[in-house]
Amino acid sequence: MASGVESTVSLEQGGAATIAESPHRLWLVRNFDLFKCLTDSELRTLADQSRVVRFERNDHICMSGVRHTHAYLVKEGNVRVVATNSQGKRLTLAILKPGELIGDIDLFGDRESTTVESAEAVDSASLLAVPVDILRTMVINKPELSLAVHKLIGDRRAEILNRMQDVLFLTVPERLARLILKLAKDYPGESKTGRRFVNLRLTHAEFADLIGSNREAVSATFGKWKAAGPVDTVKGFVVIKDEEALRTIAGN
């Protein structure tokens, strides 16, 4: 099993971590909404220069403060963006779904920050690795692509700002309730009995990273809710038992 670092090295050396032949890569590139504005020639250039790489759960993909040769688009699976401060405290800023871009820092220059942002695989993930230089040139020369990339990044930053405001002003149960409602919308699942659930397996520690808390507080909250409350956990999935009660806790 290749780690994220090993995958990147193999990618740049043309090693075994790269998969998918050129025709398949062209099909992949065409199916990313971000590239809908590109011409056939531009799509072929991207396909010829790009590779698909795989990462396993918790593998490191990339981080800020390091000049990477490739940006990544999520093909399959999910990727978390994590901020870590100088004391080692972590906050998961976003969970990226298929079609989303990783590596905007390398596209638009360094951004000063007191935290380090890194990307990690939430589960098994396949990513399209695109050379930064090629993608940057296309962003500069193609206004439609530049607008699409900036919108994607802007929407993500707005979500991050909202999450940070929640950390500052809401209690742990309020933050957790809001997060579960959002995840149930972004990763929808429905049980045989018609109950909504979050179709994404996350540990209590991962929930804690998402709401700026600690595992103990999250576990205690889930324990109270499971006994007589709005949610339950079944085979690692969070099931919403009483959405109205959950919304009341969330303040919605």
VOBA-298040 format. One record per residue (C-alpha): residue in three letters; x, y, z. Coordinates in steps of 0.5 Angstrom, whole numbers, plus 2048, in hexadecimal, padded with zeros to 3 digits. Each point is the difference from the previous one (the first is absolute). Example, Ala and Ser with C-alpha at 12.3 -4.5 7.8 and 13.67 -1.06 7.14 Angstrom:
BEGIN
res = Ala, X = 819, Y = 7F7, Z = 810
res = Ser, X = 802, Y = 807, Z = 7FE
END
This chain:
BEGIN
res = Met, X = 800, Y = 800, Z = 800
res = Ala, X = 803, Y = 807, Z = 7FE
res = Ser, X = 800, Y = 805, Z = 805
res = Gly, X = 7FE, Y = 807, Z = 7FD
res = Val, X = 807, Y = 803, Z = 800
res = Glu, X = 802, Y = 7F9, Z = 7FC
res = Ser, X = 7FB, Y = 801, Z = 7FB
res = Thr, X = 802, Y = 807, Z = 7FF
res = Val, X = 807, Y = 7FE, Z = 7FF
res = Ser, X = 7FE, Y = 7FA, Z = 7FB
res = Leu, X = 7FC, Y = 805, Z = 7FD
res = Glu, X = 805, Y = 805, Z = 7FE
res = Gln, X = 805, Y = 7FA, Z = 7FE
res = Gly, X = 7FB, Y = 7FC, Z = 7FC
res = Gly, X = 7FF, Y = 7FB, Z = 805
res = Ala, X = 7FB, Y = 7FA, Z = 802
res = Ala, X = 7FC, Y = 805, Z = 804
res = Thr, X = 7FD, Y = 803, Z = 7F9
res = Ile, X = 7FA, Y = 7FD, Z = 7FD
res = Ala, X = 7FC, Y = 801, Z = 7FA
res = Glu, X = 802, Y = 800, Z = 7F9
res = Ser, X = 7FF, Y = 806, Z = 7FC
res = Pro, X = 7F9, Y = 7FF, Z = 7FC
res = His, X = 7FD, Y = 7FF, Z = 807
res = Arg, X = 804, Y = 806, Z = 803
res = Leu, X = 7FD, Y = 804, Z = 7FA
res = Trp, X = 7F9, Y = 7FD, Z = 802
res = Leu, X = 801, Y = 802, Z = 808
res = Val, X = 802, Y = 807, Z = 7FE
res = Arg, X = 7FA, Y = 801, Z = 7FC
res = Asn, X = 7FC, Y = 7FE, Z = 805
res = Phe, X = 802, Y = 806, Z = 805
res = Asp, X = 7FB, Y = 805, Z = 801
res = Leu, X = 806, Y = 805, Z = 801
res = Phe, X = 803, Y = 7FF, Z = 7F9
res = Lys, X = 7F9, Y = 800, Z = 7FC
res = Cys, X = 803, Y = 807, Z = 7FD
res = Leu, X = 806, Y = 7FD, Z = 7FD
res = Thr, X = 801, Y = 7FE, Z = 7F8
res = Asp, X = 802, Y = 7F9, Z = 7FE
res = Ser, X = 807, Y = 802, Z = 7FF
res = Glu, X = 800, Y = 803, Z = 807
res = Leu, X = 7FD, Y = 7FA, Z = 803
res = Arg, X = 805, Y = 7FB, Z = 7FC
res = Thr, X = 806, Y = 804, Z = 803
res = Leu, X = 7FD, Y = 7FF, Z = 807
res = Ala, X = 7FF, Y = 7F9, Z = 7FF
res = Asp, X = 807, Y = 7FE, Z = 7FD
res = Gln, X = 803, Y = 804, Z = 806
res = Ser, X = 7FC, Y = 7FD, Z = 806
res = Arg, X = 800, Y = 7FA, Z = 804
res = Val, X = 7FB, Y = 7FC, Z = 804
res = Val, X = 803, Y = 7FF, Z = 807
res = Arg, X = 7FD, Y = 7FC, Z = 806
res = Phe, X = 800, Y = 801, Z = 807
res = Glu, X = 7FE, Y = 7FC, Z = 806
res = Arg, X = 7FC, Y = 803, Z = 806
res = Asn, X = 804, Y = 805, Z = 804
res = Asp, X = 805, Y = 800, Z = 7FB
res = His, X = 804, Y = 807, Z = 7FF
res = Ile, X = 7FF, Y = 803, Z = 7FA
res = Cys, X = 803, Y = 807, Z = 800
res = Met, X = 801, Y = 806, Z = 804
res = Ser, X = 800, Y = 808, Z = 800
res = Gly, X = 807, Y = 803, Z = 801
res = Val, X = 803, Y = 7FB, Z = 7FB
res = Arg, X = 801, Y = 801, Z = 7F8
res = His, X = 7FC, Y = 7FA, Z = 7FD
res = Thr, X = 801, Y = 7FE, Z = 7F9
res = His, X = 7F9, Y = 7FE, Z = 7FF
res = Ala, X = 7F9, Y = 802, Z = 802
res = Tyr, X = 7FA, Y = 7FB, Z = 801
res = Leu, X = 7F9, Y = 7FF, Z = 7FF
res = Val, X = 7FC, Y = 7FB, Z = 804
res = Lys, X = 7FE, Y = 7FA, Z = 7FB
res = Glu, X = 7FD, Y = 7FB, Z = 805
res = Gly, X = 800, Y = 800, Z = 808
res = Asn, X = 800, Y = 806, Z = 804
res = Val, X = 806, Y = 805, Z = 803
res = Arg, X = 800, Y = 804, Z = 806
res = Val, X = 804, Y = 807, Z = 800
res = Val, X = 803, Y = 800, Z = 807
res = Ala, X = 803, Y = 807, Z = 804
res = Thr, X = 805, Y = 7FE, Z = 805
res = Asn, X = 803, Y = 806, Z = 804
res = Ser, X = 807, Y = 800, Z = 804
res = Gln, X = 7FD, Y = 7FD, Z = 806
res = Gly, X = 7FE, Y = 7FA, Z = 7FC
res = Lys, X = 7F8, Y = 801, Z = 800
res = Arg, X = 7FC, Y = 7FE, Z = 7FA
res = Leu, X = 7FA, Y = 802, Z = 7FD
res = Thr, X = 7FD, Y = 7FD, Z = 7FA
res = Leu, X = 7FE, Y = 806, Z = 7FC
res = Ala, X = 7FD, Y = 7FC, Z = 7FA
res = Ile, X = 7FE, Y = 7F9, Z = 7FD
res = Leu, X = 801, Y = 800, Z = 7F9
res = Lys, X = 7FC, Y = 7FC, Z = 7FB
res = Pro, X = 801, Y = 7FE, Z = 7F9
res = Gly, X = 801, Y = 805, Z = 7FB
res = Glu, X = 803, Y = 805, Z = 805
res = Leu, X = 807, Y = 803, Z = 800
res = Ile, X = 806, Y = 7FF, Z = 804
res = Gly, X = 806, Y = 805, Z = 800
res = Asp, X = 7FE, Y = 807, Z = 7FE
res = Ile, X = 806, Y = 802, Z = 805
res = Asp, X = 804, Y = 7FE, Z = 7FA
res = Leu, X = 7FC, Y = 803, Z = 7FB
res = Phe, X = 800, Y = 807, Z = 803
res = Gly, X = 806, Y = 801, Z = 804
res = Asp, X = 802, Y = 7FF, Z = 807
res = Arg, X = 7FB, Y = 802, Z = 805
res = Glu, X = 802, Y = 803, Z = 807
res = Ser, X = 7FD, Y = 7FC, Z = 806
res = Thr, X = 802, Y = 7FE, Z = 807
res = Thr, X = 7FD, Y = 7F9, Z = 7FF
res = Val, X = 802, Y = 7FB, Z = 7FB
res = Glu, X = 7FB, Y = 7FD, Z = 7FB
res = Ser, X = 800, Y = 7F9, Z = 7FE
res = Ala, X = 7FC, Y = 7FB, Z = 7FC
res = Glu, X = 7FF, Y = 7F9, Z = 802
res = Ala, X = 7FC, Y = 7FA, Z = 7FD
res = Val, X = 7F9, Y = 7FF, Z = 805
res = Asp, X = 800, Y = 7F9, Z = 7FC
res = Ser, X = 802, Y = 7FD, Z = 7FA
res = Ala, X = 801, Y = 805, Z = 7FB
res = Ser, X = 802, Y = 801, Z = 7F9
res = Leu, X = 802, Y = 807, Z = 7FD
res = Leu, X = 802, Y = 803, Z = 7FA
res = Ala, X = 807, Y = 803, Z = 800
res = Val, X = 801, Y = 806, Z = 7FC
res = Pro, X = 806, Y = 803, Z = 7FF
res = Val, X = 800, Y = 807, Z = 803
res = Asp, X = 804, Y = 804, Z = 7FB
res = Ile, X = 7FB, Y = 7FD, Z = 7FA
res = Leu, X = 7FA, Y = 802, Z = 805
res = Arg, X = 802, Y = 807, Z = 802
res = Thr, X = 801, Y = 801, Z = 7F8
res = Met, X = 7F9, Y = 7FE, Z = 7FE
res = Val, X = 7FD, Y = 804, Z = 806
res = Ile, X = 804, Y = 807, Z = 7FE
res = Asn, X = 7FE, Y = 7FF, Z = 7F9
res = Lys, X = 7F9, Y = 7FD, Z = 801
res = Pro, X = 7FB, Y = 805, Z = 803
res = Glu, X = 7FB, Y = 7FB, Z = 801
res = Leu, X = 805, Y = 7FB, Z = 803
res = Ser, X = 802, Y = 806, Z = 805
res = Leu, X = 7F9, Y = 802, Z = 802
res = Ala, X = 7FE, Y = 7F8, Z = 801
res = Val, X = 807, Y = 7FF, Z = 804
res = His, X = 7FF, Y = 807, Z = 804
res = Lys, X = 7F9, Y = 7FE, Z = 802
res = Leu, X = 801, Y = 7F9, Z = 802
res = Ile, X = 806, Y = 803, Z = 805
res = Gly, X = 7FB, Y = 806, Z = 802
res = Asp, X = 7FA, Y = 7FB, Z = 802
res = Arg, X = 805, Y = 7FC, Z = 804
res = Arg, X = 803, Y = 805, Z = 804
res = Ala, X = 7F9, Y = 803, Z = 801
res = Glu, X = 7FF, Y = 7F9, Z = 803
res = Ile, X = 806, Y = 800, Z = 804
res = Leu, X = 7FE, Y = 807, Z = 803
res = Asn, X = 7F9, Y = 7FE, Z = 802
res = Arg, X = 804, Y = 7FA, Z = 804
res = Met, X = 805, Y = 804, Z = 803
res = Gln, X = 7FA, Y = 804, Z = 803
res = Asp, X = 7FC, Y = 7FA, Z = 802
res = Val, X = 806, Y = 7FE, Z = 804
res = Leu, X = 801, Y = 807, Z = 803
res = Phe, X = 7F9, Y = 801, Z = 802
res = Leu, X = 7FC, Y = 7FA, Z = 801
res = Thr, X = 800, Y = 7FA, Z = 805
res = Val, X = 802, Y = 7F9, Z = 7FE
res = Pro, X = 7F9, Y = 7FD, Z = 800
res = Glu, X = 7FE, Y = 806, Z = 7FB
res = Arg, X = 806, Y = 7FF, Z = 7FC
res = Leu, X = 800, Y = 7F9, Z = 7FF
res = Ala, X = 7F8, Y = 800, Z = 7FF
res = Arg, X = 802, Y = 805, Z = 7FA
res = Leu, X = 805, Y = 7FC, Z = 7FD
res = Ile, X = 7FC, Y = 7FA, Z = 800
res = Leu, X = 7FA, Y = 803, Z = 7FC
res = Lys, X = 805, Y = 803, Z = 7FB
res = Leu, X = 803, Y = 7F9, Z = 7FF
res = Ala, X = 7FA, Y = 7FD, Z = 7FF
res = Lys, X = 7FE, Y = 805, Z = 7FB
res = Asp, X = 807, Y = 7FF, Z = 7FC
res = Tyr, X = 801, Y = 7F9, Z = 801
res = Pro, X = 7F8, Y = 7FD, Z = 800
res = Gly, X = 7FE, Y = 7F9, Z = 802
res = Glu, X = 7FA, Y = 7FD, Z = 802
res = Ser, X = 7FE, Y = 7FA, Z = 804
res = Lys, X = 7FB, Y = 7FB, Z = 7FF
res = Thr, X = 7FC, Y = 803, Z = 805
res = Gly, X = 800, Y = 807, Z = 7FC
res = Arg, X = 805, Y = 803, Z = 805
res = Arg, X = 805, Y = 805, Z = 7FD
res = Phe, X = 807, Y = 7FE, Z = 802
res = Val, X = 807, Y = 803, Z = 7FF
res = Asn, X = 803, Y = 7FC, Z = 7FA
res = Leu, X = 807, Y = 801, Z = 802
res = Arg, X = 804, Y = 7FC, Z = 806
res = Leu, X = 803, Y = 805, Z = 805
res = Thr, X = 803, Y = 7FE, Z = 807
res = His, X = 7FF, Y = 804, Z = 806
res = Ala, X = 807, Y = 803, Z = 7FF
res = Glu, X = 7FE, Y = 802, Z = 7F9
res = Phe, X = 7FA, Y = 803, Z = 802
res = Ala, X = 804, Y = 804, Z = 805
res = Asp, X = 805, Y = 803, Z = 7FB
res = Leu, X = 7FA, Y = 802, Z = 7FC
res = Ile, X = 7FD, Y = 804, Z = 806
res = Gly, X = 806, Y = 802, Z = 803
res = Ser, X = 7FF, Y = 7FC, Z = 807
res = Asn, X = 803, Y = 7FA, Z = 803
res = Arg, X = 7FE, Y = 7F9, Z = 7FF
res = Glu, X = 7FE, Y = 7FF, Z = 807
res = Ala, X = 7FB, Y = 806, Z = 7FF
res = Val, X = 7FD, Y = 7FD, Z = 7FA
res = Ser, X = 7FF, Y = 7F9, Z = 803
res = Ala, X = 7FD, Y = 803, Z = 806
res = Thr, X = 7FB, Y = 803, Z = 7FB
res = Phe, X = 7FF, Y = 7FA, Z = 7FC
res = Gly, X = 7FF, Y = 7FC, Z = 806
res = Lys, X = 7FA, Y = 805, Z = 803
res = Trp, X = 7FD, Y = 800, Z = 7F9
res = Lys, X = 800, Y = 7F9, Z = 7FF
res = Ala, X = 7FD, Y = 7FE, Z = 807
res = Ala, X = 7FA, Y = 805, Z = 7FE
res = Gly, X = 801, Y = 805, Z = 7FB
res = Pro, X = 800, Y = 802, Z = 7F9
res = Val, X = 805, Y = 7FB, Z = 7FD
res = Asp, X = 803, Y = 7F9, Z = 800
res = Thr, X = 806, Y = 7FD, Z = 7FD
res = Val, X = 7FF, Y = 7F9, Z = 7FC
res = Lys, X = 806, Y = 7FD, Z = 7FD
res = Gly, X = 804, Y = 806, Z = 801
res = Phe, X = 7FB, Y = 804, Z = 7FC
res = Val, X = 7FC, Y = 806, Z = 804
res = Val, X = 7F9, Y = 7FF, Z = 7FF
res = Ile, X = 7FB, Y = 806, Z = 801
res = Lys, X = 7FA, Y = 7FD, Z = 805
res = Asp, X = 7FD, Y = 807, Z = 801
res = Glu, X = 802, Y = 805, Z = 7FB
res = Glu, X = 7FB, Y = 806, Z = 803
res = Ala, X = 804, Y = 7FF, Z = 807
res = Leu, X = 807, Y = 800, Z = 7FD
res = Arg, X = 7FE, Y = 807, Z = 7FC
res = Thr, X = 7FE, Y = 802, Z = 807
res = Ile, X = 806, Y = 7FF, Z = 803
res = Ala, X = 804, Y = 803, Z = 7FA
res = Gly, X = 7FC, Y = 806, Z = 801
res = Asn, X = 7FD, Y = 7FF, Z = 7F9
END
